Amino acid sequence: MPESRRAWIPPSSDPKTDMLMQLAKAVASAAAALVLKAKNVAQKTEDSALQTQVIAAATQCALSTSQLVACTKVSTTPHLASTETRSLSFL
């Protein structure tokens, strides 16, 4: 993801928290690369059913990665964690 599109997250005083955010960002970068490769694979096949499956899998990967990053941000931001946990308790 381009640097200009990334949300700024202030560094914490806890090295474990910082590491968790760095790892989540690394997963997001790898997932973005995977989605681009999947798009290329889908474009190269003439089988529309296969194209649909590849695109659906890439979309699910992107959505799951987005959820991972969002959860990581919430869990590493103490004043948000208790509020978000209450609002997500229905899940």
N, C-alpha and C positions, 0 to 999 in steps of 0.2 A: 504494500500500500504506500502511495507517495507520502512523504513526510508531512506535507501540508494538510493531508486529510486525517492524520492521526490525532486523536484527542490527547491533550496534554494531561499527564497525571503527575502530580507533585511527588518527588521522591520521599520515601518514608524514612524513619529512623531505624527501622527494623530490616536487617539484611535479608531475612527470610521472606518478608513481604516483597521487597524489591526483586528477589530472585523469582518468586512466584509470578509477578507481573512480567518479568523478562521472558520466562518460559511460556506464558500465555501468548505474548507477542510473537515469539518464535513459532509457536503452533499456528498462529494466524497467518504469518508470512508463508509458511510451508503449505498451508491450506489454500492460500491465494494462488500459489504456483501450481498446485494440483488442479484447481478449478480451471486455470488457463490451459493446462495440458489436456484436461478432459474436453474442453471446448474444441481444441484442435483435433482431438481424436473423433469427436462427434461430427465435425465438418468433413472428415475424410471418408466417412462411410456413407453408402447409399441406402443402407437399411434404416428406414425411419423409426422402426421399433427400437433398434439398438441406439440410435441417436437420442431418442426419448429417455431410455434407461440411463445412458451416460450423463445426460444433462440433469436428470432427476437426482442421480447420485451426487453429482458435483454441487447441486443446489443444496441438498441435505447436508453435505459436508460444510458448506459455507454457513448455513444456518446454525449448525451445531457449534462451529468455531466461534461464531458471533456470541452465542450463549455462554460459551466457556469464558470468553474475554469479559463479558458483562458480569458474570458471576464472580470472576476473579477481582474485578474492580470493586464490586460491592463488598466482597469478603475482606479486601485489604484496606477498606476505608471504614474505620470503626464507627464514625457517626452515621454512616449509611447502613451498615450491616444490620443493626437492630431494626431499623425502619423497613428495610427491604425484606428482611426475614418475615416480619409480620404481614407485609403486603403480598408475599409469595406463599403464605402458609396454605392457601387453597390448593396448591399443586400437589 
